[in-house]
Amino acid sequence: MQELWPLTVKLDPQSYEAYTQGQEMTPFVPSSGHDDWLLLALENQALEVQLR
């Protein structure tokens, strides 16, 4: 079964500027091995991503 969950993407000033200029966002995604940038809130059925 598939469900829709809200997704919040938080951008710091550098990633926000890159986004508004239509630049690639890949450099702002943390490298593998880090999991503190992704929050899965099961109780709220929500996802949050923090790009740096």
GUMIZA-268139 format. One record per residue (C-alpha): residue number from 1; residue in three letters; x, y, z. Coordinates in steps of 0.05 Angstrom, whole numbers, padded with zeros to 5 digits. Layout:
BEGIN
<rec seq="NUM" type="ALA" xx="X" yy="Y" zz="Z"/>
...
END
This chain:
BEGIN
<rec seq="1" type="MET" xx="00000" yy="00000" zz="00000"/>
<rec seq="2" type="GLN" xx="00025" yy="00069" zz="-00016"/>
<rec seq="3" type="GLU" xx="00010" yy="00133" zz="00022"/>
<rec seq="4" type="LEU" xx="00025" yy="00206" zz="00013"/>
<rec seq="5" type="TRP" xx="00065" yy="00239" zz="00069"/>
<rec seq="6" type="PRO" xx="00083" yy="00312" zz="00075"/>
<rec seq="7" type="LEU" xx="00155" yy="00329" zz="00059"/>
<rec seq="8" type="THR" xx="00192" yy="00389" zz="00088"/>
<rec seq="9" type="VAL" xx="00259" yy="00408" zz="00057"/>
<rec seq="10" type="LYS" xx="00300" yy="00457" zz="00099"/>
<rec seq="11" type="LEU" xx="00354" yy="00496" zz="00062"/>
<rec seq="12" type="ASP" xx="00411" yy="00535" zz="00092"/>
<rec seq="13" type="PRO" xx="00429" yy="00602" zz="00059"/>
<rec seq="14" type="GLN" xx="00477" yy="00571" zz="00009"/>
<rec seq="15" type="SER" xx="00431" yy="00515" zz="-00013"/>
<rec seq="16" type="TYR" xx="00373" yy="00564" zz="-00017"/>
<rec seq="17" type="GLU" xx="00413" yy="00610" zz="-00062"/>
<rec seq="18" type="ALA" xx="00433" yy="00552" zz="-00106"/>
<rec seq="19" type="TYR" xx="00360" yy="00530" zz="-00110"/>
<rec seq="20" type="THR" xx="00334" yy="00599" zz="-00129"/>
<rec seq="21" type="GLN" xx="00387" yy="00603" zz="-00184"/>
<rec seq="22" type="GLY" xx="00366" yy="00535" zz="-00212"/>
<rec seq="23" type="GLN" xx="00432" yy="00502" zz="-00194"/>
<rec seq="24" type="GLU" xx="00444" yy="00428" zz="-00179"/>
<rec seq="25" type="MET" xx="00425" yy="00410" zz="-00107"/>
<rec seq="26" type="THR" xx="00468" yy="00347" zz="-00103"/>
<rec seq="27" type="PRO" xx="00528" yy="00383" zz="-00071"/>
<rec seq="28" type="PHE" xx="00484" yy="00400" zz="-00011"/>
<rec seq="29" type="VAL" xx="00462" yy="00329" zz="00004"/>
<rec seq="30" type="PRO" xx="00505" yy="00300" zz="00060"/>
<rec seq="31" type="SER" xx="00550" yy="00242" zz="00042"/>
<rec seq="32" type="SER" xx="00530" yy="00171" zz="00057"/>
<rec seq="33" type="GLY" xx="00542" yy="00150" zz="00128"/>
<rec seq="34" type="HIS" xx="00507" yy="00211" zz="00156"/>
<rec seq="35" type="ASP" xx="00435" yy="00203" zz="00176"/>
<rec seq="36" type="ASP" xx="00423" yy="00266" zz="00217"/>
<rec seq="37" type="TRP" xx="00398" yy="00304" zz="00156"/>
<rec seq="38" type="LEU" xx="00336" yy="00261" zz="00146"/>
<rec seq="39" type="LEU" xx="00279" yy="00256" zz="00196"/>
<rec seq="40" type="LEU" xx="00225" yy="00204" zz="00190"/>
<rec seq="41" type="ALA" xx="00168" yy="00222" zz="00238"/>
<rec seq="42" type="LEU" xx="00125" yy="00159" zz="00240"/>
<rec seq="43" type="GLU" xx="00076" yy="00188" zz="00290"/>
<rec seq="44" type="ASN" xx="00061" yy="00247" zz="00244"/>
<rec seq="45" type="GLN" xx="00072" yy="00208" zz="00179"/>
<rec seq="46" type="ALA" xx="00120" yy="00262" zz="00156"/>
<rec seq="47" type="LEU" xx="00189" yy="00268" zz="00126"/>
<rec seq="48" type="GLU" xx="00239" yy="00324" zz="00137"/>
<rec seq="49" type="VAL" xx="00304" yy="00335" zz="00099"/>
<rec seq="50" type="GLN" xx="00358" yy="00386" zz="00120"/>
<rec seq="51" type="LEU" xx="00405" yy="00405" zz="00063"/>
<rec seq="52" type="ARG" xx="00471" yy="00439" zz="00078"/>
END
